[in-house]
C-alpha cells in the first residue's frame, strides 16, 4: 500500500495531553502517527524573537483518506488553537503550510 500524502500538525508544548491527543487523532484518521521534538521560532508583533518547544505529529495517508478527513482535520486544528490559546496552529499537508 502506498500513501502519498503527508499530514503534519505542529503542536506547542503547553500541555502533554494535547500532543498525546494529536497522536491519537491522526492515528484514528490515518492508521498511525509519528512524533518529533522540535523548536519553533518567529518574530512577534513587537519585533522580538520568540521560540517554543513543539511536537510535530505526522501521518501518511492516501488521497481518499485525506479527502474523507480534511474537514475534521481543520476542525481539530481550530480546537487546538483555542484550547492552547495560540495565535495559530501550523498544519502542513504535502509541504504546503496552512496557518489555522
N, C-alpha and C positions, 0 to 999 in steps of 0.2 A: 504494500500500500504506500503510495506517495502522497505526502501532504505538503503542498507548495506554499502555503500561506503561513507567515509568522506573525503572531499577535503578542505584543508586549505591553504590560502596564507598569509604569514607574510609580512605586508606592513609597511615599515618605515614611520614614521610621518614626512615627508618632505613637503607634500602638502595635505591638506584636500581633495582636488579634487581627488587625486589618490585613497584614500581608499573608497571614495564615488563611484568612478568608479569601484573598485573591487567588491563592494556590488552589483552594477548594473550588472556587467559581470557575477558573479556567479548566481545571481538571474535569469538572462536571460537563462543561461545554464541549471540550475537545479531547477528552480521554487522558489527559496528563498535563503536567506543568513543571517548569524548572525555575529555580530561584537563584539569583545572583546578587551579591552585595555590591553596592556602588556608592558613589558620591555625586550629587548634582550641584552645579554652580550656576549662578545667574546674577545679573545686576538689577537691584531693586529700584523703586521709584526715586529714592534719594541718592542714586548713583553709587551705592555701596555693594561690594561683592558679598553675596550670601551663599552658604552651602548647607546642604542637608545630607544626612545619611539616607540612602534609599535602598529599596529592594526592587530589582527588575524581575517580574514574574512573566514568563513567556510560555507559549504553546505553539505547536504547529497544527494546522488543520487544512482540510480540503475546501474547495470552493463552496460546496453545498453546506458544510458545517458553518463556514464563516457567514454565509448569507442567512442561515437559519438563526444565528445567534447575535447578529450585528446590533439589533435594537436593544437586546438585553445587555450586551457589552457596553454600549453607550450609557444605558441607564445605570449600570453598576459603577462606571467611572464618575458619573454625576453624584451618585450616593457617596462614593469615597471622598470626593471633593468636599461635600457638605459635612460629612461625619468628621473628617480630619481637619476641617476648617482651613482648606488650602485655596489659593487663588486659582489653581488649575491642577488637573491630573494629566499626565502625558500618556497617551495611548498611541502606540506605533503599530501600524499594520503594513507589512511588506516594505519597511523602511520609509513609510510616509507618516510624519508626525501630525498628531491631532491633539491640540491643547483643549481639553474638555473642562 
